[in-house]
Amino acid sequence: MPEVDAFDAAALEARHGQLSALRTIELAVGSLFPGEVAAVSSFGADSAVLLHLIAQVDRHVPIVFLDTGKHFEETLRYRDALAEDFGLTDIRVIHPDAAVLQRVDPSGRLHESDVEACCHVRKVETMARGVEPFRAWFTGRKRHQAETRAALPVFEAVGPRIRINPLASWGAADLADYMQAHELRENPLVAYGYLSIGCFPCTRPVEQGQDARSGRWAGQAKTECGIHLGGLEQTLGQTSQSGPVFQSGPVLQSGKTT
């Protein structure tokens, strides 16, 4: 894989960082990384926006979904419904390795004592396997979501790969307007105050006036699961050297398991 460094990411940001979300996706899919770009989606509160934009460009772009084994049932049904709505043909469901979980989390309650370790085994290592085949991937992260994302660029380096955040500059009103204008299906948990949706043991409804991610790991200093932090780069390096860490789950074709 050709090396990409922080300078390359900075150059991409300087040249293309002000493009619209749709144009950013078109550029990445058609010119920058043809056949080598995916998207990572949690099928959360506003995931429909990014997925709808991607489907307008190429509905065959691989969509990586991390099935941690701790998702809300509503999220899993929403994933299948959006795949069918948008005609997405390549949703890759990636699971953590059952043997690893049996060793480090046999009771399934690791999150109660060590949320960092739980996120690492269920998300970070699984994410590394999901994106390892690609030179770049899209995320739905936005600057308005939390203080930790306030300076989020559109293009950023993750080792030899590029992470692309087409919606970085979008605010809550932009997302709501887009959802309404295109009559996009909403994750049903949003109606109950879940504005950022992850695993059910560590996700709570957001209180009035709090930022969208305040319901994640409520009462703890933790604000990110780790798939967007430096630990992913290290895990990706280990995955690239030793081969796949985990086996992927079934591929959904237009929302149906094959």
Backbone torsions as a table, in degrees:
resi	resn	phi	psi	omega
1	MET	NA	128.6	178.5
2	PRO	-57.4	138.5	-179.5
3	GLU	-71.7	139.0	173.4
4	VAL	-124.7	127.8	179.2
5	ASP	-114.1	179.7	-176.5
6	ALA	-61.2	-31.1	178.7
7	PHE	-64.9	-42.7	178.6
8	ASP	-61.4	-43.9	178.5
9	ALA	-62.9	-40.9	178.7
10	ALA	-64.7	-37.0	178.3
11	ALA	-66.7	-41.5	176.2
12	LEU	-62.3	-40.6	179.8
13	GLU	-64.9	-43.2	-179.0
14	ALA	-65.3	-36.4	-175.9
15	ARG	-85.9	-36.5	-171.4
16	HIS	-122.7	-0.7	-172.8
17	GLY	-65.0	-16.7	-178.8
18	GLN	-99.9	4.8	178.5
19	LEU	-69.2	158.9	174.9
20	SER	-65.9	161.7	179.4
21	ALA	-59.2	-44.0	-178.7
22	LEU	-64.1	-44.1	-179.7
23	ARG	-66.2	-35.9	176.7
24	THR	-60.6	-45.2	179.4
25	ILE	-65.6	-43.5	178.4
26	GLU	-58.8	-43.9	-178.6
27	LEU	-64.3	-46.0	-177.7
28	ALA	-65.7	-43.6	-176.6
29	VAL	-73.1	-40.7	-172.8
30	GLY	-91.4	-28.8	-172.2
31	SER	-125.2	-49.2	-173.0
32	LEU	-74.5	-45.5	-174.4
33	PHE	-137.0	53.2	-176.7
34	PRO	-60.3	125.8	-180.0
35	GLY	74.2	2.7	-175.0
36	GLU	-130.7	22.9	179.9
37	VAL	-126.8	142.4	178.1
38	ALA	-129.0	-179.3	171.4
39	ALA	-128.9	146.3	174.3
40	VAL	-110.3	126.0	-178.3
41	SER	-134.0	137.9	174.7
42	SER	-91.9	-5.9	-174.1
43	PHE	51.2	48.3	-176.5
44	GLY	-94.9	-145.4	-169.0
45	ALA	-61.9	-42.6	-177.9
46	ASP	-128.1	24.5	-178.6
47	SER	-61.8	-24.2	-177.3
48	ALA	-59.4	-31.2	-176.7
49	VAL	-64.2	-54.5	-179.5
50	LEU	-61.9	-42.8	-178.0
51	LEU	-65.8	-36.3	177.4
52	HIS	-66.1	-41.8	177.7
53	LEU	-63.1	-44.8	179.1
54	ILE	-61.6	-42.5	-178.9
55	ALA	-63.3	-29.6	176.2
56	GLN	-66.8	-29.5	-178.8
57	VAL	-88.3	-49.9	-177.8
58	ASP	-164.7	107.7	-177.2
59	ARG	-74.8	-2.8	178.4
60	HIS	-94.8	-0.6	175.7
61	VAL	-58.4	129.4	179.0
62	PRO	-61.9	135.3	176.4
63	ILE	-113.8	116.8	-177.7
64	VAL	-93.0	124.0	178.6
65	PHE	-122.1	123.9	179.7
66	LEU	-88.9	109.5	177.5
67	ASP	-91.1	94.4	-174.6
68	THR	-73.0	-12.6	-173.5
69	GLY	85.2	2.2	-177.9
70	LYS	-127.7	18.1	-179.5
71	HIS	-76.0	153.4	168.6
72	PHE	-63.1	143.4	175.3
73	GLU	-61.0	-32.9	177.9
74	GLU	-60.1	-37.7	179.9
75	THR	-67.0	-41.4	-179.9
76	LEU	-65.3	-39.7	177.5
77	ARG	-69.2	-35.9	178.8
78	TYR	-65.6	-40.3	176.2
79	ARG	-54.6	-49.4	-177.4
80	ASP	-66.4	-37.8	-179.1
81	ALA	-67.5	-43.7	179.3
82	LEU	-66.3	-38.4	178.0
83	ALA	-58.1	-40.4	178.9
84	GLU	-73.2	-42.0	178.9
85	ASP	-55.5	-44.6	-171.9
86	PHE	-97.5	-3.9	-179.1
87	GLY	68.9	29.4	179.5
88	LEU	-69.3	128.7	-170.7
89	THR	-104.5	-9.2	-172.2
90	ASP	-139.5	70.4	175.6
91	ILE	-93.5	117.5	-175.6
92	ARG	-101.3	109.5	-178.5
93	VAL	-89.7	115.3	-175.2
94	ILE	-109.7	127.8	-179.0
95	HIS	-109.3	150.8	167.1
96	PRO	-66.4	159.1	-179.3
97	ASP	-73.4	130.1	-176.5
98	ALA	-62.5	-36.3	-179.5
99	ALA	-67.3	-38.3	178.1
100	VAL	-66.0	-44.1	177.8
101	LEU	-61.2	-40.2	179.4
102	GLN	-62.1	-33.1	-178.8
103	ARG	-78.2	-43.8	-172.3
104	VAL	-101.1	-18.7	-178.0
105	ASP	-144.3	58.2	-174.8
106	PRO	-63.1	-28.4	-178.8
107	SER	-89.1	-11.7	-175.1
108	GLY	73.6	16.4	-176.5
109	ARG	-120.6	20.8	-179.9
110	LEU	-57.1	-32.9	-178.9
111	HIS	-60.2	-22.3	-178.6
112	GLU	-75.9	-23.1	-176.9
113	SER	-115.8	-25.9	-176.3
114	ASP	-153.5	87.8	-176.5
115	VAL	-67.2	-31.2	179.6
116	GLU	-64.8	-45.0	179.6
117	ALA	-65.7	-38.4	179.0
118	CYS	-63.2	-47.9	179.2
119	CYS	-63.3	-35.1	-178.2
120	HIS	-65.8	-47.2	-175.7
121	VAL	-76.1	-33.3	-176.4
122	ARG	-90.9	-22.1	-175.8
123	LYS	-122.0	-57.1	-170.1
124	VAL	-64.1	-51.6	-179.5
125	GLU	-65.1	-36.7	179.3
126	THR	-68.5	-41.0	176.4
127	MET	-60.0	-42.6	-179.6
128	ALA	-57.5	-42.7	178.7
129	ARG	-67.9	-36.2	-178.2
130	GLY	-66.5	-37.5	-176.1
131	VAL	-99.2	-8.1	-175.9
132	GLU	-54.8	-36.2	-178.6
133	PRO	-72.6	-8.2	-170.3
134	PHE	-110.6	153.9	175.3
135	ARG	-84.6	-20.3	-177.8
136	ALA	-156.1	159.5	173.9
137	TRP	-150.6	151.9	177.2
138	PHE	-90.9	145.4	168.4
139	THR	-127.7	167.0	178.7
140	GLY	-102.0	17.7	-178.1
141	ARG	-65.6	149.8	-178.3
142	LYS	-139.0	151.4	-177.2
143	ARG	-66.5	-31.9	-173.8
144	HIS	-73.9	-12.6	-170.3
145	GLN	-68.9	-32.8	-177.1
146	ALA	-165.6	159.3	178.7
147	GLU	-59.9	-32.4	-178.9
148	THR	-68.2	-11.9	-179.5
149	ARG	-114.1	10.4	-172.7
150	ALA	-62.4	-29.4	-178.3
151	ALA	-106.3	21.6	-174.8
152	LEU	-60.1	123.9	175.4
153	PRO	-83.3	170.5	174.1
154	VAL	-78.9	-39.5	179.8
155	PHE	-116.4	129.8	177.3
156	GLU	-144.4	147.9	-178.7
157	ALA	-85.2	138.6	170.2
158	VAL	-128.4	89.5	-172.1
159	GLY	60.7	-129.5	-179.3
160	PRO	-85.8	11.9	-177.8
161	ARG	-117.5	167.1	178.3
162	ILE	-119.4	129.5	173.0
163	ARG	-100.0	132.4	-173.5
164	ILE	-119.3	128.0	-178.4
165	ASN	-117.2	78.8	-173.2
166	PRO	-60.9	-25.5	-176.3
167	LEU	-99.3	16.1	-173.5
168	ALA	-51.4	-40.0	-174.4
169	SER	-89.8	-3.1	-177.0
170	TRP	-74.4	139.0	174.5
171	GLY	-101.0	177.2	-178.6
172	ALA	-59.9	-38.0	179.9
173	ALA	-67.7	-37.7	177.5
174	ASP	-61.1	-43.8	179.9
175	LEU	-64.9	-45.4	-179.8
176	ALA	-62.7	-41.8	179.4
177	ASP	-63.3	-41.5	-179.1
178	TYR	-67.1	-44.4	179.1
179	MET	-57.6	-43.9	-177.9
180	GLN	-70.7	-43.6	-177.5
181	ALA	-61.8	-33.7	-176.9
182	HIS	-104.8	6.4	176.8
183	GLU	51.7	51.1	-177.0
184	LEU	-84.2	143.3	177.6
185	ARG	-65.6	137.9	-179.1
186	GLU	-104.8	142.4	172.9
187	ASN	-57.2	126.2	-174.7
188	PRO	-60.8	-19.7	-179.8
189	LEU	-71.5	-20.8	179.8
190	VAL	-59.8	-37.1	-179.1
191	ALA	-62.1	-19.7	-179.8
192	TYR	-101.5	12.5	175.2
193	GLY	93.8	7.6	177.3
194	TYR	-86.8	102.0	-175.9
195	LEU	-97.6	-12.2	171.4
196	SER	-141.6	121.9	-166.7
197	ILE	-119.2	121.0	175.7
198	GLY	-125.3	-136.0	177.9
199	CYS	-74.0	145.6	-172.9
200	PHE	-65.1	-31.8	-179.2
201	PRO	-68.2	-23.1	-172.7
202	CYS	-117.4	20.6	-179.4
203	THR	-124.6	132.4	179.3
204	ARG	-130.3	158.8	172.9
205	PRO	-61.3	150.6	-179.2
206	VAL	-86.1	134.7	178.2
207	GLU	-77.1	154.5	179.7
208	GLN	-54.7	128.4	176.6
209	GLY	87.7	-5.8	179.4
210	GLN	-90.5	160.4	179.3
211	ASP	-72.9	164.2	-169.9
212	ALA	-61.4	-27.4	-176.4
213	ARG	-96.6	7.9	-178.0
214	SER	-68.8	-18.3	178.1
215	GLY	-83.1	-2.8	178.9
216	ARG	-92.0	127.3	-178.3
217	TRP	50.6	46.7	-177.0
218	ALA	-55.7	136.8	179.7
219	GLY	84.8	1.3	178.8
220	GLN	-121.0	162.4	179.6
221	ALA	-75.0	-16.8	-177.1
222	LYS	-65.3	135.2	178.8
223	THR	-129.3	-11.4	-179.7
224	GLU	-134.0	144.5	-179.6
225	CYS	-75.9	-22.7	177.5
226	GLY	117.4	-14.1	-177.6
227	ILE	-71.9	-14.0	177.7
228	HIS	-110.1	10.7	-176.7
229	LEU	-110.0	-177.3	-174.1
230	GLY	-62.4	-27.2	-179.3
231	GLY	-61.1	-27.2	178.8
232	LEU	-65.9	-41.6	180.0
233	GLU	-59.9	-43.4	179.0
234	GLN	-64.3	-44.1	-179.3
235	THR	-67.1	-36.5	176.0
236	LEU	-60.5	-40.9	178.5
237	GLY	-61.8	-41.6	178.1
238	GLN	-66.2	-39.6	-180.0
239	THR	-65.4	-42.7	-178.7
240	SER	-63.6	-34.2	-177.5
241	GLN	-78.7	-35.9	-172.7
242	SER	-105.1	-3.0	-176.6
243	GLY	89.9	-177.4	-176.4
244	PRO	-56.7	132.6	178.1
245	VAL	-82.1	-41.3	-176.0
246	PHE	-127.1	160.4	174.2
247	GLN	-93.0	141.4	178.6
248	SER	-78.4	159.2	175.9
249	GLY	-86.5	-166.3	-177.3
250	PRO	-67.3	150.2	174.7
251	VAL	-89.3	128.6	177.6
252	LEU	-88.8	130.1	175.6
253	GLN	-106.9	110.7	-178.2
254	SER	51.2	42.0	174.4
255	GLY	86.8	1.3	-178.3
256	LYS	-117.6	138.9	179.6
257	THR	-75.6	134.2	178.7
258	THR	-111.7	NA	NA
